[in-house]
């Protein structure tokens, strides 16, 4: 797109470069493949507003407008991004990139602390500077099971963005993800634009593994197991041991 744009010597664009390039798109563009989707357009089109994109693995992506928003969001999708109409006031161009299997981005997560478990969404706008720079973007991510085993260290899912200043994933300005049991996905909101993804953040204080079965329940269950009920040939006292089991909570 821009031969004068500096890129790394190995000809691979960094996340920072990708973020910048997507933000510079100022033409009408819509390219969909089975594993990625990129678009750039003026939000206002024929009395209908382009407010975002959706993507379905192995099928491709499509634009989300005011007119089809309800239908698309209430369907099976791998990823989606919707910008609130009031955040598009004064916006001259909206550009969004979705990569379904962002293998390249996995190298930018810590080997033990965080795991990237969803497609990535790069969302940017170009705005008339006379309008305030307020922003509210809704994000929808379906967890890619191949990146999380059934037995892993305890932790939580986070709605994260790639911080181009610290070159790391950050949750600042984003809400904790809510698990939507109907569509088997995670939903959150952020107050800025950049590169977004769903990450699994491992609890460093945990030394035991557990199943990542989904739940929206927030109850803390304490189960007392009486040792005298265990089948063993050893002589065990009749005292009981309490084991605290926490069901994960999603916001």
MIZAMAR-302868 format. One line per 3 residues: for each residue x, z, y of C-alpha. Coordinates in steps of 0.25 Angstrom, whole numbers, plus 5000, padded with zeros to 4 digits. Layout:
// residues N
X,Z,Y; ...
END
This chain:
// residues 251
5000,5000,5000; 5011,5004,5010; 5025,4999,5006
5031,5007,5017; 5026,5020,5011; 5037,5028,5006
5035,5031,4991; 5044,5039,4981; 5056,5031,4975
5049,5031,4961; 5038,5023,4967; 5028,5034,4964
5019,5039,4975; 5019,5054,4977; 5006,5062,4979
5010,5063,4993; 5012,5048,4995; 4999,5045,4987
4991,5055,4996; 4997,5048,5009; 4994,5034,5004
4980,5037,5000; 4978,5043,5014; 4983,5030,5021
4973,5021,5014; 4964,5015,5025; 4958,5003,5018
4946,5001,5009; 4951,5003,4995; 4945,5006,4981
4953,5004,4968; 4948,5010,4955; 4955,5011,4942
4952,5019,4929; 4962,5029,4933; 4962,5029,4949
4954,5026,4961; 4958,5024,4976; 4949,5021,4987
4950,5020,5003; 4939,5018,5012; 4931,5021,5024
4921,5032,5021; 4910,5026,5029; 4905,5013,5021
4891,5007,5023; 4884,5020,5027; 4890,5027,5014
4902,5036,5015; 4913,5035,5005; 4916,5050,5002
4926,5050,4990; 4929,5044,4976; 4926,5047,4962
4934,5044,4949; 4931,5043,4934; 4942,5042,4924
4943,5028,4917; 4933,5022,4927; 4938,5023,4941
4934,5028,4954; 4923,5025,4965; 4919,5029,4979
4910,5041,4982; 4900,5038,4993; 4889,5046,4999
4880,5038,4991; 4886,5040,4977; 4892,5054,4979
4882,5061,4971; 4881,5051,4960; 4896,5051,4958
4899,5066,4959; 4888,5069,4949; 4895,5061,4938
4907,5061,4929; 4920,5059,4938; 4935,5062,4936
4938,5064,4951; 4931,5063,4964; 4933,5066,4979
4922,5067,4989; 4925,5069,5004; 4913,5076,5012
4907,5066,5022; 4910,5076,5034; 4925,5075,5030
4924,5060,5031; 4920,5060,5046; 4931,5052,5053
4937,5047,5040; 4941,5032,5041; 4946,5031,5027
4945,5038,5014; 4955,5036,5003; 4955,5042,4989
4964,5041,4977; 4960,5046,4963; 4970,5046,4951
4963,5050,4938; 4976,5053,4930; 4986,5057,4940
4998,5059,4931; 5008,5057,4942; 5002,5069,4950
5004,5079,4938; 5019,5080,4941; 5015,5087,4954
5009,5099,4948; 5017,5111,4943; 5020,5110,4928
5014,5124,4925; 5005,5128,4937; 4996,5116,4940
4990,5104,4932; 4983,5092,4938; 4971,5090,4930
4963,5079,4937; 4963,5066,4944; 4969,5066,4958
4961,5063,4971; 4969,5058,4984; 4959,5058,4995
4963,5055,5010; 4955,5051,5023; 4959,5044,5036
4952,5050,5047; 4949,5047,5062; 4957,5059,5068
4946,5062,5078; 4938,5068,5067; 4941,5082,5060
4949,5082,5048; 4940,5090,5039; 4939,5087,5024
4931,5091,5012; 4933,5084,4999; 4926,5087,4986
4935,5084,4973; 4930,5082,4959; 4940,5083,4947
4938,5081,4932; 4949,5089,4924; 4958,5080,4916
4958,5087,4903; 4971,5081,4898; 4979,5089,4909
4973,5103,4904; 4974,5107,4890; 4964,5117,4884
4974,5128,4884; 4982,5130,4897; 4986,5141,4906
4975,5148,4914; 4972,5142,4928; 4962,5135,4937
4958,5122,4942; 4961,5119,4956; 4957,5108,4966
4971,5104,4972; 4977,5094,4981; 4992,5089,4982
4999,5095,4994; 5008,5084,4999; 5015,5095,5007
5019,5104,4996; 5018,5093,4985; 5010,5102,4976
4995,5104,4972; 4987,5113,4981; 4973,5119,4981
4972,5122,4996; 4960,5117,5003; 4953,5114,4990
4942,5123,4983; 4943,5128,4969; 4937,5117,4959
4923,5120,4954; 4921,5115,4939; 4909,5106,4938
4904,5108,4924; 4894,5096,4924; 4905,5086,4927
4917,5093,4922; 4925,5093,4934; 4931,5101,4946
4926,5100,4960; 4932,5105,4973; 4934,5103,4988
4946,5101,4997; 4947,5101,5012; 4958,5091,5013
4962,5078,5007; 4974,5074,4998; 4977,5073,4983
4968,5082,4975; 4967,5086,4960; 4962,5096,4950
4973,5105,4946; 4974,5116,4935; 4981,5128,4941
4988,5136,4930; 4987,5151,4933; 5002,5156,4932
4998,5170,4928; 4992,5165,4916; 5000,5165,4903
4989,5162,4893; 4982,5149,4890; 4967,5147,4890
4956,5136,4889; 4953,5128,4901; 4938,5126,4898
4930,5124,4910; 4920,5135,4916; 4913,5138,4929
4911,5152,4925; 4918,5163,4933; 4915,5175,4925
4926,5184,4921; 4924,5188,4906; 4931,5199,4900
4930,5200,4885; 4933,5212,4877; 4938,5210,4863
4938,5222,4854; 4950,5222,4846; 4943,5229,4834
4935,5216,4832; 4947,5207,4830; 4950,5204,4815
4963,5209,4812; 4970,5217,4801; 4978,5225,4811
4973,5239,4816; 4968,5237,4830; 4962,5247,4839
4947,5246,4843; 4951,5245,4858; 4946,5232,4865
4954,5222,4873; 4948,5215,4885; 4952,5201,4888
4948,5195,4901; 4944,5180,4900; 4941,5172,4913
4933,5160,4914; 4939,5151,4924; 4932,5149,4937
4930,5136,4945; 4926,5136,4960
END
